[in-house]
Amino acid sequence: KKKKSSGINAEYGGNGNMRYLYTPYTGNSYHMCVEEDVCDSKNHRVFTGEDWRQAYMNTVGTNYRSDYRKVEVSPYRAWFRFEGVGLDRIVTLQQEYMSCGTQYPVWMEGEHPTVEEGTVERRVYVTTSAKQYKGGSEEIYVKNCGGYYVYNLDFSWRSGNWALCVDTDICTADVQEIDDPNRLKNVWSEVHSSADNSLKRGWYRFMNGFERMPEDCPIDNSCGTDSPGYLSQPHPEVSEGIVERTVCFGDADQCCVASTKIMVRNCGAHYVYRLYETSSSQKYCVDESITSMCDPDSYTELDDEWRGETVAYDSANAHYDNKLVKGWYRFTSYLGRMPEYSVSSYSCGVHYPGYINDKHPSRHEGTINTHVCFSTTLSNEGQGCQTARMVNCGSYYLYQMKPTTSYYYGFCVAQDQCSDAVKLHERWRLIINPYVSSQSSAADNKLKKGWYRLSVGHGTMPTYEPDEYYGGQRYPSWMQGELPDVKDGEVTREVRFAGTSTELEIRVKNCGEYYVYRLRPTAAATYVYSIDTDVCEHARDLDEEWRNMFYVEEKTELLHSDYQKGKDWYQFSTGFRMMAESPPGPQYSCGTKHAAYLNQEHPTVEDGVVPREVCFKENVDSDIYQGCDVVENVRVKNCGDYYAYQLNPQVKEGAYCVYNRKTSCYPPVVHAKYGELAIVNCTLNSEKDFDPAEVEWTFLDDTVLPDNNMDNIDISDNRLLLNINNIADKNAGVYAFYIASTQTTALVEVILFSAVESGQKYYYAGLGDEVVLKVTFNVVDTIEKEISWKKLPHKPVTGNNYILSADQSSLTIRSVTSKDFGTYRCTATFEVEGVSYTKHADIVVKEEEDDE
């Protein structure tokens, strides 16, 4: 059968076999095609000894090699292979202009075939310029012969200086080496800035640093450029060969604002990269270690004593940093680091001292960018900021800086806050001292920024809000937050001023035996830094016997009052030397019309100064456990043997009550839950013997114990120990025992906690908010309780919007609507000693008011 050839002609050879010529089709000739084994060495040519063909090798000189009509006889094509040249196969990666020993290198697109695939068609391309990889192409036939490849190509497909490139191991190829210290990851662009927009396309090996590109995003202005480039994917393993990877270029805001594709090969001991020219400001980065910068040969030491933050500017011996050379520096004087806070002008030996407005980096953070700012007046800070860099070298810091803009500026070094702090010893700063207008020195608006030690009083700033017109001025200071521990180092705190919303940020450090504060000028002369002191040493005496809570004045014309006694700290020197914690019973108790008592427990010594409420009882003979007509906010401190109170008497015909000192029972006030065992233990502070039969216990002045109605009370044999079992309402009140032979009376107040107690009366919420209402059940756990919640007057709390906790001590309103505002009541019903009790607590949910 005859078949028209499609571009492959055959003719008889001398051996009578048909031979493939793979010549272009011409005319209307017809031929019989007979298959022949082109892998047989008799049927293909072998090109040997042509090392100049190796891929990735740059062509030297202008003596270009050429494959034009390498097969000399028309039709200029034949089967051929390479031997003894590189990997003996045509390279399948784009080759650079002026490489492979020629001017126009030719490379093959597509992978080589397997043995099973037989003869396949591919295309070869020619690189005709530095930017044109595919300047022309031609078909080529390839066959895998097992140990080598054979090719068939028309060697006349183009004229000129072109040649086929033979693949070779890129790791041993003559790639271009880059040994540029200004592309290292930690090189600051402020010191040297360049880009790779003129880099010739080709294969490169980095010869400095870690000799590889970083795989993490460098900080901006790194690698000596504004937009450093890094690999956004891991480097390949050796077995992966040549792979494609993405290089990202970042800036100050993003790690990858632009990207490009490159090729990478892991050569075991190093990497090679096929790189391309970038746009302006972009540059390929080289990874490096922090330790390279921390090497002593990499930085300059500055040991100037005048840089200390407390060193004043001396015009006769001025120092400035406007001639400082760009580079890495280490400060070796004082603390060896720059302050992280603004420093007063005319400090650090210069007009305008420089500090960093950032935290120093940790060891693992490596190099970070920062700014050095300058203080140009007492209050004007953050001026003339300029870029800088910092690195943590373990035991010290390094700073990469450039010269200041003028001779007025210099870089500051922090000093030891504990040893170099300036003492503030003015006694007018004590928080107990009232403001006196003649004290013109009581002002801090011109205080220099710096570290100070408060060296009078407690040596600390108050951590509670003081009163206006105390501490030497109208608006004394107080610090929000706790004082730090030694291990905390420097901490930041907010300072506020009494009666104002003014805030200032300060720093505090615990020096072991005292504290130091980093202070700055206040907003005006009326704002001052105050010093806390021991109010126990300055409290005024209130020694009137009529303050006894059990004393009742029978004549109204003899009633007493503390009205306008003056706001101050007071102590009681009679009775228990403590204010009563419960309302007195009879009318005109404590010798006054409106008896005042503390509505909460007294603090412990460890609590320090705490806020409390004082209640003024109504002028009626009301129930002993009720009556809080007027509330006064006070402060209280436990002084050990007595208490000090900051009082401001403003209730006409009102006076403060004290517990009677004539007691030897402990505790003098017993607080108990329903169903608990309350124990009162009394002792006799007298050397005179007494007969226990002399002891008489009474309840509320008229019930002699034991009593049938108080059958849950046990009295010890010596009559000094009182046990109240399963305490309930009937047991609440005042107990007294009297010993006739010693004329000794002891009084004990037994107070029951509210069975259902709400720690917060009012809750404020906005529409859609979630609010959790909480109560405490002051009933022993062994007593069963029936708990119920409702919204007054009678709406049950049911539905998905309400959630009760397992113990029913909290009610959650999940998404507050206008219908949810109002009063909620939690009721507990229980029994103690067979008597049923129903107690409740009311909580009000109000709509949160707009801040304006």
Salt bridges, closest charged atoms under 4 A:
ASP40 OD2 - LYS42 NZ 2.73
GLU50 OE1 - ARG53 NE 2.46
GLU50 OE2 - LYS70 NZ 2.94
ASP67 OD1 - ARG53 NH2 2.57
GLU72 OE1 - ARG45 NH1 3.68
GLU83 OE1 - ARG81 NH2 3.29
GLU96 OE1 - ARG201 NE 2.69
GLU96 OE2 - ARG274 NH2 2.79
GLU109 OE2 - LYS134 NZ 2.77
ASP167 OD2 - ARG89 NE 3.34
ASP169 OD1 - ARG265 NH2 3.97
ASP180 OD2 - ARG183 NE 3.72
ASP180 OD2 - LYS283 NZ 3.95
GLU190 OE1 - LYS402 NZ 2.93
ASP196 OD1 - ARG183 NH2 2.85
GLU211 OE1 - ARG205 NH2 3.53
GLU215 OE2 - HIS235 ND1 2.62
ASP216 OD2 - LYS185 NZ 3.02
GLU277 OE2 - LYS131 NZ 3.78
ASP287 OD1 - LYS185 NZ 3.92
ASP304 OD2 - ARG307 NE 2.85
GLU309 OE1 - ARG518 NH1 2.99
ASP321 OD2 - ARG307 NH1 2.74
GLU340 OE2 - HIS360 ND1 2.72
GLU340 OE1 - ARG507 NH2 3.48
GLU381 OE1 - LYS449 NZ 3.46
GLU381 OE2 - ARG520 NH1 3.19
GLU426 OE1 - ARG429 NE 2.86
ASP444 OD2 - ARG429 NH1 2.72
ASP467 OD1 - LYS567 NZ 2.15
ASP467 OD1 - ARG635 NH1 3.99
GLU468 OE1 - ARG474 NE 3.79
ASP485 OD2 - LYS487 NZ 3.73
ASP488 OD1 - LYS487 NZ 3.67
GLU490 OE2 - ARG337 NH2 3.39
GLU490 OE1 - ARG507 NH2 2.79
GLU503 OE2 - ARG496 NE 3.78
ASP534 OD1 - LYS637 NZ 3.18
GLU544 OE1 - ARG547 NE 2.76
ASP562 OD1 - ARG547 NH2 2.72
ASP562 OD1 - LYS565 NZ 3.88
ASP568 OD2 - ARG540 NH1 3.72
GLU581 OE2 - HIS602 ND1 2.75
GLU581 OE1 - HIS671 NE2 3.58
GLU601 OE2 - HIS671 ND1 3.73
GLU653 OE1 - LYS593 NZ 3.47
ASP711 OD1 - LYS730 NZ 3.62
ASP729 OD2 - LYS839 NZ 2.82
ASP842 OD1 - ARG825 NE 2.70
